[in-house]
Amino acid sequence: MKKIQMVDLKGQYEQIKEQVDSSVLDVINSTAFINGPQVHSFQKELEEYLDVTHVIPCANGTDALQIAMMGLGLEPGDEVITADFTFAATVEVIALLRLTPVLVDVELDSFNIDPEAIKKAITPKTKAIVPVHLFGQAANMDEIMTIAKEHNLYVIEDNAQGIGSTYKFANRNSTKTGGIGDVASTSFFPSKNLGCYGDGGAIFTNDDDLAHTIRGIVNHGMYKRYHHDVVGVNSRLDSIQAAVLRAKLPNLDSYNKARRAAARKYNDAFAGINSIVTPKVKGNSCNTDENTICDTCNCHVFHQYTLRITNGKRDQLVQHLNDKGIPCGVYYPIPLHSQKAYQDRRYNEADFPITNQLVKEVVSLPMHTELDNDQIAFITKTVIDFVGN
Ligand SMILES: *Cc1c(COP(=O)(O)O)cnc(C)c1O
């Protein structure tokens, strides 16, 4: 059996090596390292893939979120509602811009921000909602867009973990995540579903004016050379990374399909085990049965395959898997509202029952495009042998 890895970037690289190597060499030979033609071509190809009017590449997913908020003109004191259960980048940029982060609880079955909790957190100062499409599945965008419209709030989708996934609305229309809210961000961090070989990110929007504003912000606030109209940043996707991403983008759907196939095998193996709760495909997806992961649509792209271990032995299981040479991860072990940097007197433990539960129960198993049946069989057997029925 091949050594099991959390993410197998080498195995994936070997399949596209010729193309990656030659296009990276082309960039070096052309010396167009910054904003070269590869960046522009990738931007166009991603716009087409996502069916959005504007993609603005930038340096990483954290910058993408920050720049999206700057582009919307959010100001100190504005309240921005986001999930308590997410990677810290989401709340970090809100705080950095001196906006007020308002963390709210998530749903137990989808791990995503809870629309009811959003409603309760809205005040006259609320200006935006940041849903995170956590682990590769869209948040409840039907509800979130309705709430936003009712209260005149911006919606900024953090699509770092959801690229390539599709949200099916209650009316059966489908939209790729990142094209639903006012603006969206993504990350091309190597382990993400569409990862480059270093750092990278992008902002998406269908709003022409906002896209124009953001194109200036990423470039030092310049709209005309050496005329700095607003305070901007320097945030660029470099040409070598764009070359890598161009080689990978045509494979993104098949990569996500391979992730779903692996998730389906995991789900099948864990079915009926009492202390294991497998991830649910929620909402208005193509299936009526939430336990089915279909082959044909991108309702979940499994950035992570995350179980809940409900018998209190999550930490022992993690130790056991490590002892057996199986990598795994706890995303995330501490609620953001309990982090030193993001504590706020307005928070009340009773407002976060689900996040407080999830941080004790979740474990993410190896998930990538190269997992084979032997590896999955070994992982699932090891988990079940330890957890019991
Ligand atoms: C990875 C990630 C980010 C940040 O992306 P970077 O490219 O590492 O800056 C932001 N939000 C979420 C949910 C992420 O998973």
The ligand as a MOL file (V3000), in Angstrom:
LIG
                    3D

  0  0  0     0  0            999 V3000
M  V30 BEGIN CTAB
M  V30 COUNTS 15 15 0 0 0
M  V30 BEGIN ATOM
M  V30 1 C -7.4410 28.6300 3.4490 0
M  V30 2 C -8.5360 29.5070 3.9010 0
M  V30 3 C -8.4150 30.9070 3.8990 0
M  V30 4 C -7.1330 31.6280 3.6380 0
M  V30 5 O -6.4440 31.3210 2.5190 0
M  V30 6 P -4.8760 31.6540 2.3910 0
M  V30 7 O -4.6340 31.5290 0.9190 0
M  V30 8 O -4.1480 30.6400 3.1880 0
M  V30 9 O -4.6630 33.0310 2.8720 0
M  V30 10 C -9.5160 31.6630 4.2470 0
M  V30 11 N -10.6650 31.0950 4.6020 0
M  V30 12 C -10.8230 29.7570 4.6600 0
M  V30 13 C -12.1280 29.1820 5.0750 0
M  V30 14 C -9.7600 28.9200 4.3240 0
M  V30 15 O -9.9140 27.5960 4.3920 0
M  V30 END ATOM
M  V30 BEGIN BOND
M  V30 1 1 1 2
M  V30 2 1 2 3
M  V30 3 2 2 14
M  V30 4 1 3 4
M  V30 5 2 3 10
M  V30 6 1 4 5
M  V30 7 1 5 6
M  V30 8 2 6 7
M  V30 9 1 6 8
M  V30 10 1 6 9
M  V30 11 1 10 11
M  V30 12 2 11 12
M  V30 13 1 12 13
M  V30 14 1 12 14
M  V30 15 1 14 15
M  V30 END BOND
M  V30 END CTAB
M  END
